[in-house]
């Protein structure tokens, strides 16, 4: 058998293994490209979850979430705390505006027949 014939036979007999190896290589190449883009665009400077950003996380301070114990007592203080937290977050959400279903109609989206 000639050289090109043996090469074709080799690839034909091992196409599943070569397909898996090719897929893994493509995944590795795309991962490396993605990480390089992440690093080159300085987006990584905004990521405070990285291991070397403990000082930034501790100085942030605004990310503390009040948690309620799932097995604790449901007394007046717990209800009042929850209501106060709910009202604070509700007013913050209300400043964004209410969802209006009219924003999705055909006229406001400017789709459909023109009159």
N, C-alpha and C positions, 0 to 999 in steps of 0.2 A: 504494500500500500504506500502511496506517495505521501509526502509531507503534509500537503494541504488536506488530503483525505483523512490522515490520522488526526489532524487538528480538529476537523469537523466532527469526527467520531468522538473525540475526547469531550468536546463541548456538548454534544448531543446526549452522551451518557450521563453527564453530570450537570444538567441544566437546572435541576432543583437546587442543588448545593450552590452552584454559581449564582442563581437568582437570590438566594438568601444572603450570600456574601455581598452581592451587589447592593441589596437593600440596606444591609448594615453599613456598608461604606457610604452610601448616599446619606443615610441618617447621621452618621458621624460628621460628614462634610457639612451638612446643613446646620448641625449643632455648633460646629466651630465657627461657621459664618455668622450665625445668630449671636453667639457670645462676643465675637469681634465687633459686630455692629452695636451691641449693647454697651460695650466698653468704649468704642470710638465716639459715640454720640453723647457721652457724659450722662447717660441715663442712670448708670450705676451709682453716680453720686447722690441721686435721690433715693436710692434703695437703703432704708435704714434697717432692713432685716439682715444685712450682711454681718458676718461675725466681727468685723473690726469697727463696727459702728455703735458700740455700747454707750459711748459718751454722748452721742447724738440722741439715742433713744432715751437715755435718762434725763437729758436736758429738755426733751420735747414736752413731757408733762401733760399735754392736752389729750393724750390717748387713753387716759384712765376711764374704764367703763365700770359703772356701779353694777355689781352683781347681787342678785338676791339668792339666798340659800334655798335650795329646793326642798329641804327637809325642816326648815325653821318654822317658827310660830308665825301665824298670820294674825298679827295684832294690829291695833290702830296705827302704831308708829310705822310698821312696814307698809301699810296701805297708804298712809300719808306720804311716805318717801316715794313710793311708786307713783302716786298721783302728781307729786311735784316734778319728778323726773319726766313723766309723760307730758305734762303741760309745757315744760321747757322745750322738749324735743318737738312737740306739736307746733308751738309758736315758731320754731326755727323752720319747720317744714312749711308752715303756712306762708312764710315770707317768700317762698319760692313760687307761690301761686297754686291755685287749685287746678286739677286736671279737668279740662273741659272737653267733652266728647265732640263738640262742634269743630275742634281743631283737626279732626280726622275725617270730616265730611268732604265730599268731592269739590265743593266750591272753595273751601279754604285751602285745599291741596292743589287746586287749579288743575284738576284732571276731569276728564269727561267732556261732553259736548259743550261748545261755547254757544251762548245765546246772544 
